[in-house]
């Protein structure tokens, strides 16, 4: 069984982490797995950048496409360029042997679906966001237009029923209809929404969550973890992280409101500290409490230390297809506070391993943070957190479920 995974990056971003973890766990199971990327970030021989497979013709074609794209942009001839970018895939798939192609994050110029329409082998697409069932967006927010073919797109501030989002919806629908494709959702929430989109009519949608190396992400001594970053042993540390918080969907504004609420009600706010990892450009977001910004972290071992030094981890996102930050924190035995919505409902259990606040009530988010700080004295929340992950999300269990799916598709 030869599985070819496609993801635009090797490690950067949540989809890359999920794809990479699955890929390596499949290798551990004896599956012939390869990860094909645009941006390679390691010396891993099982990860192949597409540029290594380009022929001279491919390179010339890519250069020509880029030149045309720049020309149209400069002369304003391609207003819809962002929805029809040149693909990096070119003829690469014709030079690789595989039994199943597994798509992950393939937007952003990696895959033009017309180029894989001729593939007569099974295709699996893990829906890391909403792009698989909408016209142009990755985050649907409160919009339900995907249920009727998009159009009047809020992302475009459009009132036109036949706008770019609608045209792209039906273009994608026609191509996907021709493919032997199985969709995999990491959460029940994504699966529910995907099943309501006409784009995926007739396609099988299965729910398989993302997995985690629970041996790597495991609890460590809190004081030892704090010494790594020179944090005080008696400080109440509240951690939150994302690749970037410069995206309103990540909810940092609601997190800041929650911290301000805690500051208003707590006379010992000087004993609290917020620790952020990921890109943050607003230096005034947390003005009421001491804040440490660690920047983007791409080392999982260092992430384990950051989770372990915390008392609670907050995931204030408005929408998550799954919630890998929450999963990593729980695996390290740290209770998680999040909103009771979207993919996080599959991970966080209210007042069992964390707290699910009313969407999108920053005051209740603050209540959840305080509740977790006050109710984990006996480490019961921590024990429940760890147990939830080892029972349901260990990457070995998840890889086996994917292997069974691959077997069923090959043996049809």
C-alpha positions in Angstrom: 0.0 0.0 0.0 1.6 3.3 -1.2 0.1 6.5 0.3 1.0 9.9 -1.1 0.2 12.8 1.2 0.0 16.4 -0.2 0.4 19.4 2.1 1.9 22.7 1.0 4.3 22.8 4.0 6.1 20.1 6.0 5.7 21.5 9.5 4.4 25.0 9.5 0.7 25.3 10.5 -1.8 23.0 12.1 -2.6 21.1 8.9 1.1 20.4 8.4 1.5 19.1 11.9 -1.5 16.8 11.6 -0.4 15.5 8.2 3.2 15.0 9.4 2.1 13.1 12.5 -0.1 10.8 10.5 2.5 10.2 7.8 5.2 9.2 10.3 2.8 7.0 12.3 1.8 5.2 9.1 5.5 4.6 8.5 5.7 3.1 11.9 2.8 0.7 11.0 4.8 -0.4 7.9 2.8 1.6 5.4 4.7 3.0 2.4 3.9 6.6 3.0 5.4 9.7 1.4 4.7 13.4 2.1 4.9 15.7 -0.9 5.3 19.4 -0.1 6.1 22.7 -1.6 8.2 23.9 1.3 10.4 21.3 3.0 11.7 22.2 6.4 13.8 19.2 7.4 16.2 16.5 6.2 13.5 13.8 6.4 14.0 11.6 3.3 10.3 10.5 3.4 9.3 14.2 2.7 9.8 15.3 -0.9 9.6 18.8 -2.2 7.8 19.0 -5.6 10.7 21.0 -7.0 12.8 17.9 -6.8 10.5 16.1 -9.3 10.1 18.9 -11.8 11.3 18.3 -15.3 12.8 21.1 -17.4 9.4 21.5 -19.0 7.7 21.9 -15.7 10.1 24.6 -14.6 9.6 26.5 -17.8 5.8 26.2 -17.5 5.8 27.4 -13.9 8.0 30.3 -14.8 5.7 31.2 -17.7 2.6 31.0 -15.4 4.2 33.2 -12.8 5.1 35.7 -15.5 1.6 35.8 -16.9 0.2 36.2 -13.4 2.5 39.1 -12.6 1.6 40.8 -16.0 -2.1 40.5 -15.3 -1.7 41.8 -11.8 0.4 44.8 -12.9 -2.1 45.8 -15.6 -5.2 44.8 -13.4 -6.2 42.2 -15.9 -6.7 39.4 -13.4 -9.0 40.6 -10.6 -9.8 37.0 -9.7 -6.2 35.9 -9.5 -6.4 34.9 -5.8 -9.1 32.3 -6.6 -7.3 30.8 -9.7 -3.6 30.8 -8.9 -1.0 28.9 -10.9 -0.5 25.4 -9.4 2.8 24.0 -8.2 1.7 20.4 -8.8 2.1 20.5 -12.6 2.9 17.0 -13.9 4.6 15.7 -10.7 1.9 13.1 -9.9 2.6 11.2 -13.1 6.2 10.5 -12.0 5.3 9.0 -8.5 3.9 5.6 -7.8 1.0 5.6 -5.3 -2.2 3.6 -4.6 -4.0 6.5 -2.8 -3.5 10.2 -2.9 -4.2 11.9 0.4 -4.9 15.6 0.3 -4.4 17.8 3.3 -3.8 21.6 3.1 -3.5 22.0 -0.7 -4.8 25.5 -1.3 -2.5 28.4 -1.8 -1.3 27.5 -5.3 -0.4 23.9 -4.6 -3.2 21.9 -6.4 -5.4 22.8 -9.3 -8.1 20.2 -9.1 -8.2 20.0 -12.9 -4.7 18.5 -12.8 -5.9 15.6 -10.7 -9.2 15.0 -12.4 -7.6 12.4 -14.6 -6.4 10.3 -11.7 -8.3 7.1 -11.5 -7.1 6.1 -8.1 -8.8 6.7 -4.8 -8.4 10.2 -3.3 -8.8 11.0 0.4 -9.2 14.6 1.4 -8.9 15.6 5.1 -10.8 18.8 5.6 -8.6 20.9 7.8 -10.9 23.8 7.3 -14.1 24.7 5.3 -12.4 25.0 1.8 -13.6 21.6 0.7 -17.3 22.6 0.7 -17.3 26.4 0.1 -16.6 28.6 -2.9 -13.6 30.6 -1.6 -13.5 30.7 2.2 -11.7 28.7 4.8 -13.7 30.0 7.8 -17.5 30.2 7.3 -18.2 32.3 10.4 -21.9 32.8 10.6 -22.4 32.5 6.8 -24.6 29.6 5.6 -24.5 30.5 1.8 -22.5 27.3 1.1 -25.7 25.4 1.6 -27.1 26.9 -1.5 -24.0 27.3 -3.7 -22.5 30.4 -2.2 -22.9 33.9 -3.8 -23.6 37.1 -1.9 -20.3 36.5 -0.2 -19.7 38.4 3.1 -16.0 37.9 2.6 -16.3 40.0 -0.6 -18.9 42.4 0.7 -20.9 41.2 -2.3 -24.7 41.3 -2.9 -24.3 39.5 -6.2 -25.7 36.0 -6.2 -23.4 35.1 -9.1 -20.2 36.6 -7.7 -16.7 34.9 -7.6 -17.7 32.7 -4.7 -20.6 31.2 -6.5 -18.7 30.7 -9.8 -15.9 29.1 -7.9 -18.3 26.9 -5.9 -19.8 25.4 -9.1 -16.4 25.0 -10.8 -15.1 23.1 -7.8 -18.4 21.1 -7.6 -18.1 19.8 -11.2 -14.5 18.8 -10.7 -15.0 17.1 -7.3 -18.0 15.2 -8.8 -15.7 13.5 -11.3 -13.2 12.4 -8.7 -13.2 9.1 -6.7 -12.9 11.0 -3.5 -13.6 10.3 0.2 -13.8 13.2 2.6 -12.5 12.9 6.1 -13.5 15.4 8.8 -11.5 15.8 12.0 -14.6 16.8 13.9 -18.3 16.3 13.9 -18.9 20.0 13.4 -17.0 20.1 10.1 -18.7 16.8 9.0 -22.1 18.2 9.7 -21.5 21.4 7.7 -19.8 19.5 4.8 -22.8 17.2 4.5 -25.1 20.2 4.0 -23.1 21.5 1.0 -24.3 20.6 -2.5 -20.6 20.6 -3.5 -20.1 17.2 -1.9 -23.4 15.6 -2.9 -22.8 11.8 -3.2 -19.4 11.9 -1.5 -18.7 9.8 1.6 -17.8 11.8 4.6 -16.1 10.1 7.6 -15.0 11.5 10.9 -11.5 10.7 12.0 -9.9 13.1 14.5 -6.4 14.3 14.3 -3.9 12.3 16.4 -1.1 13.1 18.7 2.1 11.5 19.9 1.1 11.1 23.5 4.6 10.0 24.5 6.0 13.3 23.3 3.2 15.4 24.6 3.0 14.1 28.2 2.9 15.8 31.6 6.2 17.0 33.0 7.0 18.6 36.4 5.6 22.1 36.5 8.5 23.7 38.5 11.1 22.2 36.1 9.1 23.5 33.1 9.0 27.0 34.7 12.7 27.0 35.3 13.3 26.6 31.6 11.8 30.1 31.1 12.6 31.5 34.5 8.9 31.8 35.5 8.1 32.2 39.2 6.7 29.1 41.0 3.9 31.0 42.7 2.5 32.8 39.6 -0.8 31.7 38.1 0.2 31.3 34.4 -2.5 31.4 31.7 -1.2 30.2 28.3 -2.7 30.7 24.8 -1.1 30.0 21.5 -1.7 30.0 17.7 0.4 30.3 14.6 -0.9 33.8 14.5 -3.2 35.9 16.6 -3.5 38.5 13.8 -6.6 36.7 12.7 -9.8 37.8 14.4 -11.1 34.2 14.2 -8.4 33.3 16.8 -10.3 35.4 19.3 -7.5 37.2 21.0 -9.8 40.2 21.5 -12.2 38.1 23.5 -9.3 36.6 25.5 -8.1 40.1 26.4 -11.6 41.1 27.5 -11.7 38.0 29.7 -8.3 38.9 31.3 -9.5 42.4 31.9 -12.7 41.0 33.6 -10.4 38.9 35.9 -8.3 42.0 36.6 -11.4 44.0 37.6 -12.5 41.3 40.1 -9.2 40.2 41.5 -7.2 42.2 44.0 -4.1 40.0 43.4 -3.9 40.3 39.6 -0.2 40.9 40.0 0.1 37.2 40.7 -1.3 36.3 37.3 0.7 36.2 34.0 -0.4 35.6 30.4 2.0 33.7 28.2 1.4 33.8 24.5 3.1 31.8 21.7 2.6 32.6 18.1 2.6 35.9 16.1 1.2 38.8 18.0 1.5 42.4 16.7 -0.7 44.3 19.2 1.5 45.2 22.2 -1.5 46.8 24.0 -3.8 43.9 24.0 -3.0 42.8 27.6 -2.3 46.0 29.5 -3.8 45.0 32.8 -1.6 41.9 33.5 2.0 41.0 33.0 2.4 39.4 29.6 5.2 37.3 28.0 5.3 36.8 24.3 7.4 33.8 23.2 6.8 34.2 19.4 6.3 31.4 16.9 7.3 28.0 18.3 8.1 25.2 15.8 9.7 22.8 18.3 7.2 20.3 19.8 9.5 19.5 22.7 9.5 23.2 23.6 5.8 23.4 23.2 5.4 20.6 25.7 7.4 22.7 28.2 5.2 25.7 27.6 2.0 23.8 28.1 3.5 22.1 31.2 4.5 25.4 32.9 0.9 26.7 32.6 -2.0 26.4 35.0 -4.6 26.6 32.3 -4.6 26.9 28.5 -7.1 29.2 26.8 -8.2 28.5 23.2 -10.5 31.5 22.5 -11.1 30.8 18.8 -14.5 31.7 17.2 -14.2 28.7 14.9 -11.9 25.6 14.9 -12.2 22.7 12.6 -10.6 20.6 15.3 -8.4 22.3 17.9 -4.8 20.9 18.0 -3.6 23.4 20.6 -6.3 22.2 22.9 -5.4 18.6 22.2 -1.7 19.2 22.9 -2.5 21.0 26.2 -4.8 18.3 27.4 -2.2 15.6 26.5 0.2 17.5 28.8 -2.4 17.3 31.6 -3.4 21.0 31.4 -7.1 21.9 31.6 -8.4 23.9 28.6 -10.9 26.8 28.5 -12.7 27.4 25.1 -16.0 28.4 23.7 -18.7 25.7 23.5 -18.7 25.6 19.7 -17.3 24.0 16.6 -14.6 21.4 16.6 -13.5 22.0 20.2 -16.7 20.3 21.4 -15.1 17.0 20.5 -12.1 17.6 22.7 -13.0 19.7 25.8 -15.5 18.2 28.3 -17.2 20.9 30.4 -15.9 20.9 34.0 -14.3 17.5 33.5 -11.1 18.4 31.7 -11.7 22.1 31.2 -14.4 24.6 30.8 -16.7 25.4 27.8 -17.8 29.0 27.9 -20.9 30.4 26.3 -20.2 31.4 22.7 -18.8 34.2 22.5 -19.1 35.6 25.9 -15.8 36.9 27.2 -17.2 37.2 30.8 -18.0 33.5 30.8 -14.6 32.8 29.3 -13.1 34.7 32.3 -15.3 32.6 34.6 -14.0 29.4 33.0 -10.3 30.5 33.5 -11.0 31.2 37.2 -13.0 28.0 37.6 -10.1 25.9 36.2 -7.6 27.7 38.4 -9.7 27.1 41.5 -10.8 23.5 40.7 -7.6 21.7 39.8 -5.9 21.8 43.2 -6.2 18.0 43.4 -5.1 17.6 39.7 -8.3 15.8 38.9 -8.9 18.0 35.8 -5.3 17.3 34.7 -5.8 13.5 35.1 -9.0 13.7 33.1 -7.3 15.7 30.4 -4.6 13.3 29.9 -6.9 10.3 29.9 -9.2 11.8 27.3 -6.3 12.1 24.9 -4.7 8.7 25.4 -8.1 7.0 25.1 -9.3 8.8 22.0 -6.5 10.7 20.1 -3.3 8.7 20.3 -1.7 9.0 16.9 -1.2 5.2 16.8 -5.0 4.7 17.1 -5.7 7.4 14.5 -3.2 6.0 12.0 -4.8 2.5 12.3 -8.2 4.0 11.5 -6.7 5.7 8.4 -5.1 2.4 7.4 -8.4 0.7 7.6 -9.9 3.4 5.4 -7.2 3.0 2.8 -7.6 -0.8 2.8 -11.4 -0.4 2.2 -10.8 2.0 -0.7 -8.1 -0.1 -2.4 -10.2 -3.3 -2.0 -13.4 -1.9 -3.4 
